[in-house]
Amino acid sequence: MNHRPKIIDLFCGCGGFGLGAELAGFDTLAAVDIDQTLQSAYKFNFPNTHVINGDLSLLDKDAWKLITHNQEIDGVIGGPPCQGFSRMGSGNVNDPRRSLLAHFFRNINILQPKFFVMENVEGLLDQKNIQGLHEAIDSVDSRYTVLEPIVIDASLYGAPTKRLRVIVVGYDPKFIEPLSNRDFQVSNAQITTVKDAIVDIPSPLQMSSSKNDLGWKSYREIKNLSNYAKLMRAVPIQNIGNTEAKEMLLEGLTSGHFQTS
């Protein structure tokens, strides 16, 4: 029997957050997103997950019963749409996608997991946005202890990008020992440069007219590969990843190398 704890992935996109959860030892029972294009990649790489194309603002208790078959949910993860909070765009306070932040926490109350983790852009903590965040957090069932929002730098956790993200963690003390934001601070960070990450990626291919051509190409032969590059060449764990892609990876091939205009 599989005893890996089960999670639900909300606003799953193509599966970046879900991948981290799977590699950390969780099984993704269901993943929900409204974007069919992104979900096509999710289905490809997470064949054992129930992938649902739907609007999270419309899901209710009855819908979740059908999805989960009343299975116990250990955790919920998700990154609600950031466009209405981002500093990079207009950050329009009238963007209807901003309301989905509250729906993340509404679904937490329905699913009643043992813990949840939400991520978003740093702009969520700006003056024009922070009240909405606190109101959404305040809507969570009183059973949960919710930590103060924390800003983390992805580069300190091994990612080859200087990317700041807001993380909100909540947990049910009946199942999880007390936590604090200090538990999520990293020490002795191993910095990965962009060069470390991409030095062995092959040169681009000319775009193919075939929809079945996925742009396979061999890695560059590089001496003294970084630990990050070696990790990227490793075959994924058993329950994730496309079968063909895994087979090609064993031959030193990766896909998606078409040049872009």
C-alpha positions in Angstrom: 0.0 0.0 0.0 1.1 3.6 -0.6 1.5 5.5 2.6 2.7 8.7 1.2 0.6 11.6 2.5 -1.9 13.0 0.1 -2.3 16.6 -1.1 -4.5 18.7 -3.3 -2.9 21.1 -5.7 -5.0 24.2 -6.3 -4.3 26.6 -9.2 -1.9 23.8 -10.3 -0.7 25.3 -13.6 1.8 23.1 -15.3 2.9 21.6 -12.0 5.9 23.4 -10.6 4.6 23.5 -7.0 3.2 20.0 -7.4 6.6 18.7 -8.5 8.2 20.1 -5.4 5.6 18.4 -3.3 6.0 15.0 -5.0 9.8 15.2 -4.7 9.3 16.0 -1.0 7.3 12.7 -0.5 3.7 13.6 -1.1 1.2 12.1 -3.6 -1.0 14.6 -5.4 -4.5 13.2 -5.3 -6.1 15.9 -7.4 -5.0 19.1 -9.2 -7.3 21.9 -10.3 -6.8 24.7 -12.8 -9.0 26.6 -15.3 -6.3 26.8 -17.9 -6.5 23.8 -20.3 -3.2 24.6 -22.0 -1.2 24.5 -18.8 -3.0 21.4 -17.6 -2.1 19.5 -20.8 1.5 19.5 -19.5 0.3 18.6 -16.0 -1.5 15.5 -17.3 1.6 14.5 -19.2 4.0 14.7 -16.3 1.7 13.5 -13.4 -0.1 10.5 -14.9 -1.4 9.3 -11.5 -3.1 12.5 -10.5 -6.7 13.3 -11.1 -6.4 16.5 -13.1 -9.5 18.7 -13.2 -10.1 21.6 -15.5 -12.4 23.8 -13.6 -13.1 27.1 -11.8 -12.1 26.9 -8.2 -14.5 29.7 -7.3 -17.4 27.3 -8.1 -16.2 24.2 -6.3 -18.3 23.3 -3.2 -18.4 20.6 -0.6 -20.4 18.2 -2.9 -17.9 18.7 -5.7 -15.0 17.9 -3.5 -16.7 14.7 -2.2 -16.9 13.5 -5.8 -13.3 14.4 -6.5 -11.7 13.0 -3.3 -14.2 10.1 -2.6 -14.1 11.3 1.0 -10.4 10.4 1.3 -8.5 12.1 4.1 -6.4 15.0 2.8 -3.1 15.7 4.5 -2.2 19.0 2.8 -3.3 21.6 0.3 -0.9 23.7 -1.8 -1.5 26.4 -4.3 -0.5 29.7 -5.9 -3.6 31.8 -6.7 -3.2 34.0 -9.9 -0.7 36.8 -9.2 -1.5 39.3 -12.0 -3.7 41.5 -9.8 -1.0 41.7 -7.1 2.2 41.8 -9.2 4.5 44.8 -9.3 5.6 43.8 -12.8 2.2 44.6 -14.5 -0.5 47.1 -13.8 -1.5 45.5 -10.5 -5.1 46.4 -11.2 -7.1 46.4 -8.0 -10.2 45.7 -10.1 -8.7 42.6 -11.6 -11.4 39.9 -11.0 -8.7 37.2 -10.4 -7.8 38.9 -7.1 -10.9 37.3 -5.6 -9.4 33.9 -6.2 -7.1 34.5 -3.2 -10.1 34.2 -0.9 -11.3 31.1 -2.7 -8.0 29.4 -1.9 -8.8 29.7 1.8 -12.5 28.9 1.2 -11.5 25.6 -0.3 -9.2 25.0 2.7 -12.2 25.2 5.0 -14.0 22.6 2.8 -11.1 20.1 2.4 -10.0 20.5 6.1 -6.4 19.3 5.5 -3.8 19.0 8.2 -1.7 21.8 6.7 -1.7 24.2 3.7 0.9 26.3 1.9 0.1 29.2 -0.4 2.6 31.1 -2.4 2.3 34.4 -4.4 4.3 37.4 -5.5 5.9 39.8 -3.1 3.5 42.5 -4.2 0.8 40.7 -2.2 2.2 42.5 0.9 2.0 46.0 -0.6 -0.3 48.4 1.1 -3.0 48.2 -1.5 -3.1 44.4 -1.2 -2.3 43.4 2.3 -5.7 44.0 3.8 -7.2 41.6 1.3 -4.7 39.0 2.3 -5.4 39.4 6.0 -9.2 39.2 5.3 -8.7 36.0 3.4 -6.5 34.5 6.1 -9.0 35.5 8.8 -11.7 33.5 7.0 -9.8 30.2 7.7 -11.4 27.9 10.3 -10.2 28.6 13.8 -8.7 25.1 14.1 -5.7 26.3 12.1 -2.7 28.1 13.3 -1.6 30.4 10.5 1.9 31.8 10.5 2.6 35.4 9.5 3.3 35.7 5.7 7.0 35.2 5.0 9.1 36.4 2.1 11.6 33.8 0.8 14.3 34.2 -1.8 14.3 31.1 -4.1 18.0 31.5 -4.8 18.7 30.6 -1.2 16.9 27.3 -1.6 18.9 26.1 -4.6 16.9 27.6 -7.5 19.0 29.4 -10.2 16.9 32.6 -9.9 16.7 35.6 -7.6 13.0 35.3 -7.1 11.1 36.6 -4.1 7.9 34.9 -3.1 5.4 35.3 -0.3 4.6 32.1 1.5 1.6 31.5 3.9 1.7 28.4 6.0 -1.2 27.1 8.1 -1.5 23.8 10.1 -3.8 22.0 12.5 -2.0 21.6 15.9 -3.9 18.3 16.5 -1.7 16.7 13.8 1.4 18.9 13.5 3.8 20.0 16.1 4.2 23.8 16.6 5.9 25.6 13.8 7.3 29.1 13.4 8.6 31.1 10.4 12.1 30.3 11.6 11.5 26.7 10.6 11.4 27.8 7.0 14.6 29.8 7.0 17.5 28.2 5.3 21.1 28.1 6.6 24.3 27.5 4.7 22.5 28.2 1.4 24.0 26.5 -1.7 23.7 29.1 -4.5 23.1 27.9 -8.0 24.1 30.3 -10.8 22.3 30.4 -14.1 25.5 29.1 -15.7 25.4 26.1 -13.3 21.9 25.4 -14.5 22.1 25.8 -18.3 25.7 25.3 -19.3 25.0 21.8 -20.7 21.8 22.7 -22.6 22.3 22.1 -26.4 22.0 24.8 -29.0 18.6 25.5 -30.4 17.0 23.5 -33.3 15.2 24.9 -36.2 11.4 24.8 -35.6 9.8 21.7 -37.0 6.5 21.5 -39.0 5.6 18.3 -37.3 3.3 18.5 -34.2 4.8 15.2 -33.1 8.4 16.5 -33.1 9.2 17.5 -29.6 12.7 18.8 -30.3 14.9 16.1 -28.8 18.6 16.7 -28.6 21.6 15.5 -26.6 23.1 17.4 -23.7 26.4 19.2 -24.4 29.5 17.3 -23.2 30.7 19.4 -20.3 33.4 18.7 -17.8 32.8 19.3 -14.1 29.0 19.5 -14.2 27.4 21.4 -11.3 25.4 19.4 -8.8 22.3 21.1 -10.1 23.0 20.0 -13.7 23.6 16.4 -12.5 20.3 16.5 -10.6 18.5 17.7 -13.8 19.8 14.6 -15.6 18.5 12.2 -13.0 15.4 10.1 -13.9 12.3 11.3 -12.0 10.8 9.2 -9.3 8.5 6.4 -10.2 5.1 8.1 -10.1 5.9 11.2 -12.1 7.2 12.0 -15.5 6.2 10.8 -19.0 7.4 7.3 -19.9 8.9 8.3 -23.3 10.7 11.3 -21.7 12.2 9.1 -19.1 13.5 6.6 -21.7 15.0 9.4 -23.8 16.6 10.9 -20.7 18.4 7.6 -20.1 19.9 8.1 -23.5 21.0 11.7 -22.7 18.2 13.4 -24.6 15.9 16.2 -23.6 13.0 17.9 -25.4 11.9 21.4 -26.2 15.0 22.7 -27.9 13.3 24.6 -30.8 14.4 28.1 -31.2 11.9 30.9 -30.6 11.5 34.1 -32.6 
